[in-house]
Amino acid sequence: MKWHLIAGEDGCRFAVENKCVAIVVDALRASATAAYMLDAGAIEILAVREVDEAHALKRDCPDALLAGERDGLPLDGFDLGNSPREAAIARGKRVIFTTTTGAGRLVQAWGAHAVYMGSPVNAAAVAQAALAHQRDIVLVPAGLMRDPAYNAQEDWAGAAAIAMAGEQIAGALNFGEGGHKYTYWHDRILCDGVAALFESAPHAQALRGVGMADDIPFCAQLDTVNVVPMAIGTLGIAVRVINASKRQGFSSPKEHGRPARDS
């Protein structure tokens, strides 16, 4: 079993074509928001790529909440944006979810052996879920959908944090594609810390510009939820996402010797 670190659409394609386990890492903020919505008690998340697809699905599912953003800002007519700090409103609801990048990457990865969303907030839980499949794992730093060259350092750092959690759970990792990149981000985390890498990311500056600065340290925390967003099927154009940890009974991050929060 190997780990791979491949960004964006290429990572999604690799996971699908090779029937790997895919972990989509949109660390600021979709992966964290999905985890927190499910932790709050959302019934399921229906992920779609486009805003018009979300509105179409809302007509078919009138009781569902609309959640999402474009360029960091909540969308007109939506019930909530893409902030994990707002997730409590999702309790007991289905949530239709569309974001600039993360929801779309989840849709692109559908067809892999298994598809999860991960970030620092659920690093140990999602690593444990992925390892349980006993097959290759592809960490997919989501990047920016419309700009493959965008420097999404928070996604790389978040992916490396998940791999580091996997190493604490299962021992030394066998890396295939992207092993040198993992080494680089592993060392950056040891040197600078996850929180500092999030704060200095270009996307963090964009979030500050739209008044969402508080989401940055919130999303940089390690292992604050024992929730694993997992794609389980489709509903029309949407990919259905539930909390896998409830079904599979994962142990808490503390049982693997990891701190509850990034210090």
BAFI-3210 file (N, C-alpha, C; in Angstrom, 3 decimals, decimal comma, padded with zeros to 6 digits):
// residues 263
n [1|2|3|4|5|6|7|8|9|10|11|12|13|14|15|16|17|18|19|20|21|22|23|24|25|26|27|28|29|30|31|32|33|34|35|36|37|38|39|40|41|42|43|44|45|46|47|48|49|50|51|52|53|54|55|56|57|58|59|60|61|62|63|64|65|66|67|68|69|70|71|72|73|74|75|76|77|78|79|80|81|82|83|84|85|86|87|88|89|90|91|92|93|94|95|96|97|98|99|100|101|102|103|104|105|106|107|108|109|110|111|112|113|114|115|116|117|118|119|120|121|122|123|124|125|126|127|128|129|130|131|132|133|134|135|136|137|138|139|140|141|142|143|144|145|146|147|148|149|150|151|152|153|154|155|156|157|158|159|160|161|162|163|164|165|166|167|168|169|170|171|172|173|174|175|176|177|178|179|180|181|182|183|184|185|186|187|188|189|190|191|192|193|194|195|196|197|198|199|200|201|202|203|204|205|206|207|208|209|210|211|212|213|214|215|216|217|218|219|220|221|222|223|224|225|226|227|228|229|230|231|232|233|234|235|236|237|238|239|240|241|242|243|244|245|246|247|248|249|250|251|252|253|254|255|256|257|258|259|260|261|262|263]
n.u [000,839|000,564|001,089|000,105|000,682|-000,941|-001,936|-005,098|-007,125|-005,620|-004,887|-007,399|-008,131|-006,109|-006,726|-009,256|-008,755|-006,975|-008,308|-007,984|-007,997|-009,293|-008,504|-009,811|-008,529|-009,437|-008,493|-008,988|-011,918|-013,600|-013,349|-013,117|-015,515|-017,448|-016,882|-017,538|-020,263|-021,368|-020,578|-022,152|-024,578|-025,810|-027,819|-027,035|-024,709|-025,071|-023,141|-022,336|-021,054|-021,721|-023,415|-025,958|-026,682|-026,993|-029,257|-031,133|-031,232|-032,229|-034,870|-035,825|-035,387|-036,787|-036,678|-034,046|-031,022|-029,280|-025,903|-022,804|-020,269|-018,743|-015,659|-015,059|-017,220|-020,567|-023,372|-025,982|-029,268|-028,698|-028,620|-026,474|-022,919|-019,616|-018,364|-016,927|-017,578|-020,210|-021,619|-023,454|-026,096|-026,811|-027,782|-029,740|-030,525|-030,558|-027,957|-027,272|-024,421|-022,105|-019,015|-016,220|-014,061|-013,639|-016,023|-016,398|-014,044|-014,537|-016,644|-015,246|-013,567|-015,248|-015,874|-013,459|-011,999|-012,769|-013,938|-013,037|-013,277|-010,815|-008,884|-006,787|-008,493|-009,743|-007,728|-006,506|-008,721|-009,608|-007,332|-007,188|-009,562|-009,008|-006,755|-007,920|-008,878|-006,818|-005,436|-003,948|-003,577|-004,591|-003,736|-005,239|-004,474|-006,580|-006,380|-007,085|-009,950|-010,245|-007,667|-004,970|-002,333|-002,319|-001,140|-001,822|-001,013|-002,009|-003,557|-001,661|-000,173|-002,206|-002,746|-000,287|-000,328|-002,343|-001,140|000,989|-000,457|-001,356|001,079|001,658|-000,312|000,035|002,730|005,865|005,516|004,900|005,717|004,525|003,805|004,672|006,218|008,516|007,402|005,793|007,796|008,913|006,715|006,140|008,486|008,258|006,012|007,027|008,919|007,599|004,932|001,460|-000,526|000,809|001,527|-000,964|-001,825|-000,062|-000,702|-001,636|-004,429|-005,434|-004,994|-006,828|-009,216|-009,147|-009,591|-012,289|-013,531|-013,409|-011,492|-011,392|-011,891|-009,509|-007,477|-009,232|-009,683|-007,145|-006,682|-005,781|-007,291|-009,894|-012,408|-013,970|-014,791|-015,626|-016,098|-017,592|-018,029|-020,843|-022,494|-024,666|-027,042|-028,884|-027,325|-025,686|-023,161|-023,458|-022,761|-021,770|-021,245|-018,701|-017,494|-019,409|-020,603|-018,513|-017,228|-014,831|-011,950|-011,081|-008,989|-007,202|-006,605|-004,617|-002,440|-002,346|-002,537|-005,458|-005,800|-004,112|-001,190]
n.v [-001,191|002,186|005,692|008,684|011,989|014,272|017,014|018,732|018,431|016,470|014,767|013,800|012,454|010,483|008,964|007,966|006,540|004,589|003,369|004,099|005,137|008,269|011,369|014,380|017,528|020,464|022,838|025,412|026,291|024,164|021,371|021,347|022,633|020,804|018,635|019,775|020,396|017,833|016,899|018,516|017,364|017,180|015,502|014,539|015,574|017,116|017,366|019,598|020,934|023,421|026,597|026,884|024,235|023,649|025,212|023,942|021,415|022,101|022,678|020,115|019,091|020,530|020,951|020,957|022,616|025,339|025,717|027,384|029,086|031,654|032,861|033,194|034,385|034,203|032,970|034,670|034,225|031,826|029,646|029,464|030,135|029,140|028,583|026,894|027,654|028,315|026,006|024,756|025,260|023,317|021,083|018,172|018,424|018,002|019,071|021,063|021,624|023,802|024,982|027,159|025,489|023,014|021,352|020,765|019,331|017,045|015,951|015,459|013,430|011,323|007,964|006,900|004,333|004,856|007,910|010,657|013,625|015,674|017,400|019,429|019,497|017,029|015,184|012,778|011,060|010,835|009,783|007,294|006,156|005,988|004,284|001,901|000,681|-000,632|-000,158|001,797|005,250|008,463|011,656|014,699|017,812|020,486|022,961|025,624|025,818|027,249|027,974|026,279|026,771|028,071|029,020|027,129|026,768|026,052|023,812|021,916|021,788|020,894|018,376|017,117|017,070|015,197|012,893|012,693|012,089|009,576|008,254|008,206|006,486|004,065|003,630|003,989|005,592|004,442|006,019|006,908|008,577|011,990|011,945|013,468|015,960|015,580|015,216|017,787|019,409|018,145|018,740|021,520|021,808|020,788|022,735|025,292|024,977|024,074|026,064|028,527|028,178|028,145|030,771|032,310|031,736|032,498|032,332|032,727|035,434|036,397|035,600|037,173|039,580|039,509|039,537|037,143|036,281|034,912|032,296|031,172|030,440|028,715|026,613|025,582|024,077|021,026|017,866|018,307|017,340|014,154|013,137|011,927|012,915|011,208|010,119|008,481|007,829|008,879|011,477|012,242|014,924|015,357|014,465|012,323|012,724|011,456|010,973|008,951|007,940|007,391|005,099|003,284|003,287|004,584|005,114|007,720|010,629|011,022|008,484|007,666|008,981|011,650|015,212|017,062|019,566|021,882|023,104]
n.w [000,000|-000,890|-000,285|-001,911|-003,115|-004,761|-006,558|-007,043|-010,011|-011,287|-009,196|-008,409|-010,754|-010,890|-008,611|-009,304|-011,701|-010,836|-008,855|-006,149|-002,665|-002,104|-000,614|-000,285|000,135|001,030|002,703|003,635|002,951|002,811|003,420|006,215|006,884|005,941|007,653|010,134|009,785|009,616|012,102|013,660|013,302|010,812|008,413|005,892|003,349|000,249|-002,353|-004,926|-008,035|-009,248|-008,892|-010,069|-010,232|-007,539|-006,916|-008,577|-007,394|-004,928|-005,584|-005,949|-003,441|-001,201|001,571|002,249|003,334|001,804|001,244|000,872|-001,158|-003,184|-004,135|-001,459|-000,198|001,171|-000,738|-002,489|-001,312|-000,104|002,781|004,518|004,524|003,799|006,193|008,869|011,400|011,385|011,344|013,044|012,389|010,622|011,871|011,941|009,295|005,707|003,574|000,872|-000,935|-002,288|-003,399|-004,146|-004,854|-003,285|-003,077|-005,748|-006,346|-004,844|-006,303|-008,689|-007,817|-007,379|-008,009|-007,458|-005,337|-002,684|-001,260|000,614|002,688|004,015|006,533|008,702|010,995|011,240|010,998|012,118|012,269|009,586|008,396|009,670|008,712|005,960|005,930|006,698|004,420|003,204|000,778|-001,909|-001,111|-002,002|-001,398|-001,964|-002,456|-002,792|-004,137|-006,430|-008,294|-010,733|-011,340|-011,862|-011,137|-008,746|-005,529|-003,101|-000,270|002,206|001,686|000,900|003,269|004,983|003,833|004,266|007,057|007,506|006,436|008,230|010,513|009,722|009,737|012,454|013,273|011,804|011,393|009,555|006,376|003,063|000,291|-002,926|-005,737|-005,483|-003,177|-002,513|-002,222|-000,007|001,931|001,951|002,910|005,299|006,733|006,789|008,419|010,845|011,336|011,184|011,975|011,711|012,034|011,527|008,848|007,665|008,269|006,752|004,152|000,755|000,284|002,812|003,165|001,297|002,535|004,830|003,613|003,001|005,389|006,856|008,652|011,113|010,534|009,753|011,834|013,113|011,277|011,186|013,419|015,041|014,901|016,064|015,657|015,498|012,966|009,760|006,677|004,047|000,749|-000,488|-002,570|-005,261|-005,913|-008,338|-009,809|-007,697|-005,255|-002,594|000,827|003,920|007,484|008,010|010,289|012,210|011,268|011,224|013,625|014,623|016,684|019,031|018,277|020,425|021,285|019,689|020,541|019,818|020,060|021,155|020,042|017,897|019,190]
ca.u [000,000|001,330|000,474|000,449|000,323|-001,121|-002,866|-006,152|-007,799|-004,726|-005,002|-008,703|-008,088|-005,250|-007,472|-010,337|-008,219|-006,257|-009,200|-007,373|-008,751|-009,007|-008,813|-009,834|-008,112|-009,675|-008,306|-009,635|-012,445|-014,702|-013,201|-013,441|-016,937|-018,186|-016,709|-018,280|-021,695|-021,733|-020,419|-023,303|-025,753|-026,407|-028,182|-026,090|-024,328|-025,209|-022,117|-022,450|-020,013|-022,162|-024,493|-027,258|-026,995|-027,499|-030,631|-031,969|-031,400|-033,110|-036,257|-036,181|-035,248|-037,111|-036,371|-032,597|-030,359|-028,285|-024,663|-021,710|-019,650|-017,864|-014,654|-015,041|-018,420|-021,821|-024,126|-027,311|-030,344|-028,263|-028,865|-025,187|-021,787|-018,666|-017,599|-017,221|-018,103|-021,658|-022,127|-024,505|-027,406|-027,074|-028,279|-030,993|-030,868|-029,734|-027,309|-026,768|-023,143|-021,284|-017,954|-015,359|-013,191|-013,669|-017,154|-016,135|-013,026|-015,200|-017,364|-014,244|-012,971|-016,231|-015,432|-012,345|-012,443|-013,472|-013,659|-013,216|-012,797|-009,961|-008,149|-006,242|-009,481|-010,089|-006,596|-006,337|-009,906|-009,652|-006,214|-007,586|-010,561|-008,354|-005,882|-008,732|-009,148|-005,663|-005,044|-003,278|-004,270|-004,187|-004,054|-005,487|-004,601|-007,607|-005,960|-008,138|-010,545|-010,041|-006,264|-004,145|-001,035|-002,517|-000,358|-002,717|-000,101|-002,768|-004,004|-000,484|000,120|-003,265|-002,531|000,863|-000,752|-003,080|-000,148|001,705|-001,358|-001,291|002,350|001,540|-001,220|000,444|004,176|006,480|004,707|005,504|005,203|004,706|003,813|004,671|006,927|009,412|006,563|005,434|008,962|009,028|005,671|006,374|009,524|007,725|005,145|007,874|009,636|006,742|003,636|000,315|-001,233|001,571|001,432|-002,294|-001,895|000,750|-001,140|-002,336|-005,883|-005,746|-005,091|-008,107|-010,283|-009,118|-010,150|-013,755|-014,032|-013,510|-010,194|-011,503|-011,910|-008,157|-006,985|-010,218|-009,446|-005,786|-006,611|-005,605|-008,096|-010,956|-013,616|-013,763|-015,799|-015,016|-017,018|-017,339|-018,983|-021,445|-023,339|-025,104|-028,457|-028,872|-026,033|-024,963|-022,508|-023,956|-021,673|-022,216|-020,186|-018,300|-017,037|-020,547|-020,874|-017,381|-016,805|-013,429|-011,539|-010,799|-007,599|-006,366|-006,192|-003,408|-001,391|-002,321|-003,201|-006,799|-005,736|-002,776|-000,674]
ca.v [000,000|003,420|007,009|009,590|013,383|014,788|018,125|019,153|017,499|015,341|013,838|013,142|011,515|009,366|008,127|007,283|005,583|003,508|002,866|004,373|005,924|009,691|012,312|015,739|018,453|021,894|023,115|026,697|025,803|023,231|020,096|021,591|022,947|019,548|017,870|020,403|020,235|016,473|016,826|019,209|016,518|017,162|014,155|014,266|016,696|016,857|018,230|019,864|021,851|024,722|027,260|026,564|022,862|023,709|025,708|022,897|020,367|022,664|022,510|018,719|018,815|021,864|021,058|021,007|023,906|025,702|026,207|027,506|030,380|031,910|033,853|033,347|035,035|033,454|033,230|035,249|033,258|030,614|029,663|029,691|030,173|028,029|028,739|025,831|028,259|028,441|024,680|024,262|025,403|022,138|019,971|017,564|018,835|017,742|020,317|021,153|022,293|024,130|025,914|027,519|024,379|021,741|020,496|020,311|018,267|015,834|015,406|014,915|012,207|010,247|006,884|006,257|003,239|005,556|009,349|011,349|014,991|015,750|018,631|019,258|019,328|015,608|014,486|011,406|010,266|010,519|008,884|005,967|005,640|005,642|003,128|000,692|000,058|-001,438|000,067|003,076|006,464|009,673|012,938|015,639|019,235|020,894|024,097|026,539|025,190|028,001|028,338|025,149|027,219|028,829|028,547|026,776|026,108|025,464|022,482|021,047|021,581|020,047|017,013|016,570|016,793|013,930|011,824|012,563|011,336|008,189|007,692|007,912|005,346|002,822|003,524|004,664|005,582|004,084|007,026|006,781|009,898|013,152|011,710|014,589|017,063|015,279|015,497|019,231|019,962|017,550|019,519|022,857|021,710|020,658|023,991|026,469|024,641|024,147|027,343|029,577|027,943|028,613|032,226|032,939|031,293|033,525|032,283|033,334|036,872|036,636|035,482|038,398|040,660|039,441|039,502|035,781|035,977|033,983|030,921|030,676|029,613|027,671|025,486|025,073|023,245|019,600|016,814|018,848|016,534|012,753|013,020|011,629|013,039|010,150|010,015|007,143|007,602|010,092|011,805|013,069|015,545|015,554|013,374|012,243|012,636|011,214|010,808|007,545|007,490|006,835|003,747|002,381|003,239|004,913|005,612|009,155|010,953|010,903|007,099|007,473|009,803|012,954|016,238|017,427|020,786|022,328|024,034]
ca.w [000,000|-000,989|-000,215|-003,005|-002,875|-006,123|-006,396|-007,949|-010,915|-011,547|-008,084|-008,508|-011,878|-010,493|-007,667|-010,019|-012,672|-010,156|-007,801|-004,857|-001,700|-002,293|000,471|-000,835|001,189|000,821|004,123|003,894|004,201|002,558|004,129|007,613|006,995|005,808|008,889|011,225|009,558|010,013|013,555|014,246|013,160|009,477|007,961|004,818|002,506|-001,182|-002,944|-006,364|-008,494|-009,730|-008,150|-010,669|-009,841|-006,163|-006,955|-009,164|-006,398|-003,893|-006,027|-005,721|-002,004|-000,653|002,993|002,445|003,426|000,793|001,847|-000,073|-001,392|-004,310|-003,755|-000,018|000,330|001,048|-001,959|-002,304|-001,212|000,590|004,215|005,167|003,611|003,861|007,431|009,844|012,629|011,228|010,996|013,948|011,759|009,800|012,686|011,531|007,934|004,531|003,174|-000,505|-000,676|-003,450|-003,049|-005,273|-005,271|-002,569|-003,457|-007,108|-006,302|-004,367|-007,455|-009,618|-007,265|-007,328|-008,879|-006,764|-004,466|-001,606|-001,316|001,884|002,813|005,192|006,832|010,056|012,070|011,383|010,386|012,589|011,940|008,161|008,120|010,116|007,778|004,698|006,137|006,867|003,118|002,815|-000,605|-002,086|-000,670|-002,705|-000,784|-003,063|-002,148|-003,757|-004,952|-006,867|-009,470|-011,967|-011,510|-011,421|-010,624|-007,510|-004,386|-001,991|000,672|003,304|001,283|000,985|004,691|005,523|003,353|004,983|008,432|007,479|006,263|009,500|011,393|009,284|010,186|013,881|013,453|011,137|011,196|008,410|005,171|001,775|-000,621|-004,364|-006,351|-004,607|-001,930|-002,205|-001,751|001,376|002,768|002,074|003,768|006,619|007,391|007,041|009,592|012,015|011,531|011,330|012,548|010,808|012,166|010,848|007,409|007,259|008,369|005,707|002,831|-000,035|000,463|004,101|002,937|000,625|003,529|005,651|002,815|002,962|006,754|007,373|009,250|012,231|010,040|009,457|012,942|013,409|010,377|011,370|014,619|014,791|015,522|016,908|015,454|015,122|011,912|008,468|005,542|003,068|-000,351|-000,471|-003,731|-005,929|-006,006|-009,531|-010,094|-006,440|-004,547|-001,218|001,802|005,289|008,466|008,023|011,606|012,940|010,778|011,367|015,017|014,792|017,979|019,052|018,008|021,609|021,449|018,891|021,089|019,187|020,864|020,686|019,269|017,521|020,165]
c.u [000,877|000,446|000,962|-000,036|000,289|-002,233|-003,984|-006,778|-006,937|-004,812|-006,320|-008,699|-007,258|-006,004|-008,560|-009,769|-007,560|-007,048|-008,540|-008,404|-008,334|-009,395|-008,687|-009,572|-008,298|-009,689|-008,894|-010,708|-013,351|-014,573|-013,546|-014,929|-017,786|-018,090|-017,543|-019,791|-022,154|-021,585|-021,596|-024,591|-026,466|-026,685|-027,244|-025,813|-024,474|-024,295|-022,320|-021,397|-020,522|-023,329|-025,857|-027,656|-027,542|-028,943|-031,580|-032,248|-032,310|-034,573|-036,735|-036,170|-035,540|-036,777|-034,871|-032,115|-029,434|-027,073|-023,595|-021,223|-019,049|-016,945|-014,716|-016,312|-019,652|-022,593|-025,509|-028,367|-029,969|-028,476|-027,594|-024,084|-020,927|-017,771|-017,932|-017,791|-019,624|-022,365|-023,280|-025,889|-027,794|-027,674|-029,644|-031,411|-030,002|-029,178|-026,816|-025,569|-022,398|-020,272|-017,087|-014,578|-013,520|-014,798|-016,950|-015,087|-013,638|-015,954|-016,377|-013,674|-013,960|-015,893|-014,153|-012,892|-013,234|-013,052|-014,017|-012,844|-012,004|-009,273|-007,532|-007,288|-009,902|-008,965|-006,484|-007,514|-009,927|-008,484|-006,566|-008,604|-009,919|-007,497|-006,678|-008,997|-008,001|-005,372|-004,476|-004,191|-003,711|-004,671|-004,126|-005,591|-005,471|-007,162|-007,115|-008,662|-010,202|-008,583|-005,366|-002,801|-001,137|-001,747|-001,274|-001,908|-000,838|-003,261|-002,851|-000,135|-000,931|-003,112|-001,371|000,504|-001,528|-002,115|000,649|000,849|-001,351|-000,019|002,317|000,656|-000,589|001,943|004,612|005,645|005,534|004,920|005,528|004,831|003,818|005,397|007,848|008,627|006,100|006,591|009,103|008,003|005,723|007,390|009,056|006,812|005,983|008,570|008,701|005,437|002,506|-000,324|-000,513|001,502|000,063|-002,338|-001,141|000,347|-001,818|-003,845|-006,307|-005,870|-006,406|-009,270|-010,300|-009,792|-011,660|-014,338|-014,148|-012,219|-010,291|-011,539|-010,505|-007,590|-007,946|-009,938|-008,063|-005,647|-006,505|-006,590|-009,130|-012,273|-013,222|-014,787|-015,078|-016,059|-016,642|-018,428|-019,523|-022,299|-023,725|-026,615|-028,575|-027,472|-025,151|-024,275|-022,951|-022,799|-022,272|-020,990|-019,836|-017,958|-018,174|-020,806|-019,764|-016,766|-015,344|-013,162|-011,172|-009,333|-006,704|-005,864|-004,974|-002,294|-001,278|-003,022|-004,563|-006,774|-004,284|-002,303|000,403]
c.v [001,246|004,638|007,830|010,992|014,083|015,822|018,135|018,053|016,282|014,303|013,090|012,089|010,275|008,415|007,330|006,189|004,384|002,913|002,935|004,962|007,384|010,468|013,710|016,715|019,888|022,500|024,454|026,936|024,598|021,916|020,241|021,859|021,681|018,725|018,461|020,340|018,839|016,286|017,486|018,406|016,622|015,724|013,684|015,574|016,258|017,843|018,362|020,897|023,269|025,274|026,914|025,118|022,816|024,182|024,658|021,785|020,833|022,532|021,079|018,348|020,102|022,034|021,146|022,447|024,097|026,287|026,331|028,921|030,431|033,059|034,189|033,874|034,142|033,885|033,787|034,145|031,967|030,774|029,903|029,647|028,932|028,205|027,615|026,373|028,453|027,090|024,202|024,334|024,162|020,968|019,487|017,845|018,124|019,085|020,177|022,091|022,533|025,190|026,183|026,320|023,051|020,814|019,939|019,221|016,959|015,159|014,784|013,594|011,049|009,209|006,239|005,143|003,770|007,011|009,976|012,816|015,084|017,087|018,452|018,953|017,878|014,708|013,031|010,522|009,884|009,628|007,457|005,343|005,182|004,386|001,822|-000,023|-000,817|-001,360|001,470|004,246|007,651|010,880|013,971|017,062|019,893|022,019|025,040|026,064|025,924|028,360|027,216|025,571|027,945|028,191|028,310|026,055|025,501|024,060|021,481|020,753|020,678|018,598|016,362|016,243|015,480|012,761|011,610|011,835|009,862|007,503|007,372|006,697|004,039|002,657|004,199|004,494|005,167|005,035|006,673|008,154|010,995|012,969|012,852|015,799|016,821|015,595|016,996|019,781|019,374|018,392|020,941|022,855|021,614|021,969|025,138|026,200|024,839|025,526|028,455|029,409|028,353|030,141|032,921|032,541|032,430|033,519|032,846|034,846|037,228|036,552|036,683|039,547|040,660|039,228|038,127|035,343|034,932|032,522|030,338|029,871|028,492|026,428|024,867|024,185|021,766|018,759|017,340|018,110|015,123|012,373|012,816|011,778|012,054|010,162|008,595|006,855|008,926|010,244|012,776|013,593|015,668|014,281|013,433|011,970|012,455|011,115|009,334|007,061|006,933|005,395|002,782|002,393|003,535|005,397|007,079|009,410|010,765|009,476|006,776|008,389|011,175|013,968|016,577|018,668|021,111|023,359|024,925]
c.w [000,000|-000,739|-001,396|-002,638|-004,225|-006,093|-007,432|-008,787|-011,208|-010,435|-008,097|-009,607|-011,528|-009,576|-008,359|-010,920|-012,010|-008,994|-006,430|-003,895|-001,886|-001,037|-000,112|000,304|000,695|002,221|004,557|002,846|004,029|003,319|005,606|007,797|006,883|007,086|010,022|011,015|009,969|011,521|014,279|014,135|011,836|009,056|006,866|004,093|001,062|-001,901|-004,446|-006,753|-008,685|-008,904|-008,741|-010,379|-008,417|-006,139|-007,539|-008,159|-005,260|-004,300|-005,816|-004,237|-001,239|000,819|003,277|002,596|002,224|001,502|000,774|-000,248|-002,785|-003,898|-002,270|000,602|000,184|-000,195|-001,645|-002,279|-000,520|002,096|005,022|004,123|003,744|005,081|008,386|011,140|012,576|011,159|011,863|013,327|010,947|010,581|012,195|010,106|006,888|004,081|001,738|-000,472|-001,985|-003,047|-004,264|-005,775|-004,607|-002,960|-004,860|-007,171|-005,795|-005,501|-008,451|-009,130|-007,173|-008,395|-008,383|-005,864|-003,276|-001,673|000,027|001,727|004,114|005,314|008,211|011,113|012,263|010,877|010,821|012,185|010,469|007,762|008,512|009,163|006,482|004,838|006,223|005,550|002,626|001,311|-000,737|-001,727|-001,435|-001,921|-001,892|-002,512|-003,213|-004,665|-005,240|-008,206|-010,759|-012,241|-010,995|-010,825|-009,285|-006,350|-003,191|-000,922|001,856|002,966|001,326|002,437|005,338|005,100|004,076|006,429|008,520|007,328|007,542|010,534|011,022|009,739|011,677|014,145|012,980|010,958|009,913|007,146|003,968|000,738|-002,060|-004,980|-005,279|-003,294|-001,536|-001,717|-000,322|002,312|003,011|003,062|005,171|007,389|007,679|008,270|010,859|012,346|011,929|012,059|011,551|010,846|011,412|009,335|006,874|007,236|007,237|004,294|002,072|000,159|001,813|003,954|002,252|001,615|004,466|004,913|002,732|004,366|007,375|008,067|010,368|011,790|009,881|010,625|013,311|012,564|010,539|012,603|014,244|015,603|016,512|016,727|015,014|014,058|010,589|007,364|004,432|002,004|-000,407|-001,695|-004,357|-005,807|-007,166|-009,786|-008,855|-005,977|-003,091|-000,262|003,185|006,203|008,581|009,421|012,444|012,538|011,151|012,755|015,239|016,210|017,890|018,756|019,225|021,812|020,616|019,350|020,485|020,074|020,291|019,831|018,945|018,541|019,588]
res [m|k|w|h|l|i|a|g|e|d|g|c|r|f|a|v|e|n|k|c|v|a|i|v|v|d|a|l|r|a|s|a|t|a|a|y|m|l|d|a|g|a|i|e|i|l|a|v|r|e|v|d|e|a|h|a|l|k|r|d|c|p|d|a|l|l|a|g|e|r|d|g|l|p|l|d|g|f|d|l|g|n|s|p|r|e|a|a|i|a|r|g|k|r|v|i|f|t|t|t|t|g|a|g|r|l|v|q|a|w|g|a|h|a|v|y|m|g|s|p|v|n|a|a|a|v|a|q|a|a|l|a|h|q|r|d|i|v|l|v|p|a|g|l|m|r|d|p|a|y|n|a|q|e|d|w|a|g|a|a|a|i|a|m|a|g|e|q|i|a|g|a|l|n|f|g|e|g|g|h|k|y|t|y|w|h|d|r|i|l|c|d|g|v|a|a|l|f|e|s|a|p|h|a|q|a|l|r|g|v|g|m|a|d|d|i|p|f|c|a|q|l|d|t|v|n|v|v|p|m|a|i|g|t|l|g|i|a|v|r|v|i|n|a|s|k|r|q|g|f|s|s|p|k|e|h|g|r|p|a|r|d|s]
***
